[in-house]
């Protein structure tokens, strides 16, 4: 598992950076969408942290 960071929309004008453990970038985005809702991940992008 790798650690990924993404910006997640929490509501109108509200967002935060979150970190998540996932096997790959697609898995990270899918896990975050399952938790925060579809289209909540800014630009559908999670960056791998090193």
C-alpha positions as CSV (number, residue, x, y, z in Angstrom):
1,X,0.0,0.0,0.0
2,X,1.1,3.5,-0.7
3,X,0.0,6.9,0.8
4,X,-1.8,9.3,-1.4
5,X,-3.0,12.9,-0.8
6,X,-5.9,14.6,-2.4
7,X,-8.1,17.7,-2.1
8,X,-11.7,16.8,-1.2
9,X,-14.7,19.1,-1.5
10,X,-16.7,19.1,1.8
11,X,-19.4,21.6,0.7
12,X,-19.9,25.0,-1.0
13,X,-16.5,26.8,-0.8
14,X,-15.2,24.2,1.7
15,X,-12.3,21.8,0.9
16,X,-9.5,20.1,2.7
17,X,-6.5,17.9,2.0
18,X,-6.7,14.3,3.1
19,X,-4.3,11.4,3.0
20,X,-5.3,7.8,2.3
21,X,-3.7,4.4,2.0
22,X,-4.3,2.6,-1.3
23,X,-2.7,0.3,-3.8
24,X,-2.8,2.8,-6.7
25,X,-4.1,6.3,-7.6
26,X,-7.4,5.0,-9.0
27,X,-8.1,3.0,-5.9
28,X,-7.3,6.1,-3.8
29,X,-9.8,8.2,-5.7
30,X,-12.5,5.5,-5.6
31,X,-12.1,5.1,-1.8
32,X,-12.3,8.8,-1.2
33,X,-15.4,9.1,-3.5
34,X,-17.0,6.2,-1.5
35,X,-16.4,8.2,1.7
36,X,-17.1,11.8,0.6
37,X,-19.4,11.3,-2.4
38,X,-19.0,11.1,-6.2
39,X,-17.1,14.0,-7.7
40,X,-15.8,15.1,-4.3
41,X,-12.1,14.6,-5.2
42,X,-10.8,17.8,-6.9
43,X,-9.8,17.0,-10.5
44,X,-10.2,13.3,-9.8
45,X,-6.5,13.3,-8.7
46,X,-4.7,11.8,-5.8
47,X,-0.9,12.4,-5.6
48,X,1.4,9.7,-4.3
49,X,3.5,10.8,-1.3
50,X,7.1,9.7,-1.0
